[in-house]
Amino acid sequence: MRRLRLAEVPSDTVELARFLIGKIVVHDLTVGRLSGRIVETEAYPPGDPASHHFRGPTQRNRSLFLRYGHVYVYFNYGAHFMLNISSEPMGIGGGVLIRALEPLDGVTLMQKHRKTTQLLNLTRGPGRLAAALRIDRSLDGLDLFARGPLWLGEIAPANSAKHRNAISTQVGAAVRIGITRAAERVLRFYERGNPFVSGPKRLLT
């Protein structure tokens, strides 16, 4: 597995949400490496009334206005952390929510963090994956393309057109989950047929 470079990553929210399907989130801890393959994302582009950045920058959401590729972590419903990635040029609010992962490295540690041995329950859903990978507010604002503990990787070579095309054909699109504003927008992307994709199956196309 190799680290992705910033130059390889789209600076557009919807493009980034699609691009991230099949990529790897890696969190290197002192006790070991935790990683998972991204199988579901949600895009929250500029001007989206469902987004945290809609009303402009605040102390809480400032990471969404950093250059694309920074981490934005928030605490949801007083119960779960949520992992997001800023997705537009500096000063423009945009974000991609990482909704689900397929576990790779550190499954035993993930099971300990989540207090379950059921593989499908480890990282299916944004709150679960954040708990499994030990994602919290201490990571907010981190640059995923600097040499830090949290980063994005890829297993297949980035110059493999065949690989990219194969991933592209497996990506489905659907409405987002758990929102009331702009709920009709088709801005959730997922890997078709992957059991770690979250939410009701009836919403998938």
C-alpha positions in Angstrom: 0.0 0.0 0.0 1.2 3.5 -0.8 0.2 6.9 0.3 -1.8 9.0 -2.0 -0.4 12.3 -3.1 -2.4 15.6 -3.0 -1.9 16.1 -6.7 -3.8 12.9 -7.4 -6.9 14.0 -5.5 -9.8 16.0 -6.9 -10.5 19.5 -5.5 -14.2 19.2 -6.0 -16.6 17.8 -3.4 -18.7 15.4 -5.6 -15.7 14.2 -7.5 -13.8 13.5 -4.3 -16.7 11.6 -2.8 -16.7 9.3 -5.9 -12.9 9.1 -6.0 -12.6 7.9 -2.4 -14.5 4.7 -3.0 -11.9 1.9 -2.9 -9.2 4.0 -1.3 -7.8 3.2 2.2 -8.1 5.2 5.5 -5.0 4.4 7.7 -4.6 5.4 11.3 -1.1 4.5 12.7 -1.2 4.1 16.5 1.6 3.1 18.9 -0.2 -0.2 19.5 -0.5 -0.9 15.7 -2.0 0.0 12.4 -5.8 0.4 11.8 -7.0 0.6 8.3 -10.1 0.1 6.2 -11.2 0.4 2.6 -13.7 3.1 1.9 -17.0 1.7 0.5 -19.4 4.5 1.2 -19.2 8.4 1.2 -21.5 11.4 1.2 -20.8 14.7 -0.5 -21.7 18.0 1.1 -20.7 20.6 -1.6 -20.6 24.4 -1.4 -24.0 25.9 -0.8 -25.5 22.7 0.5 -28.1 23.5 3.1 -27.6 20.1 4.8 -23.9 20.9 5.4 -22.1 22.2 8.5 -20.4 24.9 6.3 -23.6 26.3 4.9 -23.7 29.4 7.1 -20.0 30.1 6.8 -16.9 29.4 8.9 -17.1 29.1 12.7 -14.7 27.9 15.3 -16.3 24.5 15.1 -16.4 24.0 11.3 -13.2 25.9 10.3 -11.5 22.7 9.0 -14.1 22.4 6.2 -12.7 25.7 4.8 -9.1 24.5 4.7 -7.6 23.3 1.4 -9.1 19.9 0.3 -7.5 17.0 2.1 -7.8 18.1 5.7 -9.7 16.2 8.4 -12.9 17.5 9.9 -14.2 15.6 13.0 -17.4 16.5 14.8 -19.3 14.9 17.6 -22.8 13.8 16.5 -25.9 13.6 18.8 -23.6 13.6 21.8 -22.6 10.0 21.0 -20.4 9.5 18.0 -17.5 11.1 16.3 -17.7 11.5 12.5 -14.8 11.5 10.0 -15.0 14.0 7.2 -12.5 15.4 4.6 -12.4 19.0 3.4 -13.0 19.0 -0.3 -12.6 22.4 -2.0 -9.9 25.0 -2.4 -8.8 27.0 0.6 -11.6 29.3 1.9 -14.5 27.5 0.2 -16.6 25.2 2.5 -17.0 21.6 1.4 -16.8 18.2 2.9 -17.0 14.5 2.3 -18.3 12.2 5.1 -16.8 8.8 5.3 -19.8 6.6 5.9 -18.4 3.0 5.9 -15.2 1.0 5.6 -14.3 -2.6 4.9 -11.8 -3.5 7.7 -8.3 -4.4 6.7 -5.5 -3.9 9.2 -6.0 -4.2 13.0 -9.3 -6.1 13.1 -8.5 -7.4 16.6 -7.9 -3.8 17.9 -11.1 -2.6 16.2 -13.1 -5.3 17.9 -11.6 -4.2 21.2 -12.5 -0.5 20.5 -16.0 -1.4 19.4 -16.6 -4.1 22.1 -17.9 -6.6 19.5 -16.5 -9.5 17.5 -19.1 -9.2 14.7 -17.1 -8.1 11.7 -20.0 -6.4 9.9 -20.7 -4.2 13.0 -17.1 -2.8 13.2 -17.1 -0.1 10.5 -20.5 -0.1 8.8 -21.7 3.4 9.5 -19.8 6.7 10.3 -20.0 6.5 14.1 -18.9 2.9 14.2 -15.9 3.4 11.9 -14.7 6.4 13.9 -14.9 4.3 17.1 -13.1 1.4 15.5 -10.3 3.5 14.1 -10.0 5.7 17.2 -11.0 8.9 15.4 -11.8 11.8 17.7 -11.5 15.6 17.8 -7.8 15.5 18.4 -7.4 14.8 14.7 -9.6 17.7 13.6 -7.6 20.0 11.1 -5.0 17.3 10.4 -3.6 17.3 6.8 -4.0 13.8 5.4 -1.2 14.5 2.9 1.4 15.4 5.5 3.4 12.8 7.4 0.9 12.3 10.2 -0.7 9.3 11.8 -3.9 9.5 9.7 -3.6 9.2 6.0 -5.1 8.0 2.7 -3.6 5.1 0.8 -4.2 3.0 -2.3 -3.4 -0.7 -2.9 -3.4 -0.6 -6.8 -1.0 1.6 -8.7 -2.5 5.1 -9.3 -1.5 4.9 -13.0 -3.5 1.8 -13.6 -6.3 2.9 -15.9 -7.8 -0.6 -15.9 -8.0 -0.6 -12.1 -9.6 2.9 -12.0 -12.2 1.9 -14.6 -13.1 -1.2 -12.7 -13.7 0.7 -9.5 -15.7 3.3 -11.4 -18.2 0.8 -12.7 -18.8 -0.6 -9.2 -19.8 2.8 -7.7 -23.5 3.4 -7.2 -25.2 6.6 -6.2 -28.1 7.2 -3.8 -29.7 9.8 -1.6 -28.0 10.8 1.7 -29.1 9.4 5.0 -30.2 11.1 8.2 -30.8 14.6 6.9 -33.9 16.7 6.3 -32.6 19.5 4.1 -31.8 18.7 0.5 -32.6 15.1 1.3 -33.5 14.4 -2.3 -30.1 15.1 -3.7 -28.2 12.0 -4.9 -24.9 12.6 -3.2 -24.1 9.3 -1.5 -21.7 7.0 -3.2 -21.0 3.4 -2.4 -19.5 0.2 -3.7 -22.2 -2.0 -5.2 -22.6 -5.3 -3.5 -20.3 -4.6 -0.6 -21.9 -5.8 2.7 -20.2 -3.0 4.7 -22.3 -0.3 3.0 -24.7 1.2 5.6 -28.3 2.2 5.6 -31.5 0.6 4.2 -30.9 -1.5 1.0 -34.1 -0.1 -0.5 -32.3 3.2 -0.9 -29.5 1.8 -3.1 -29.6 1.8 -6.9 
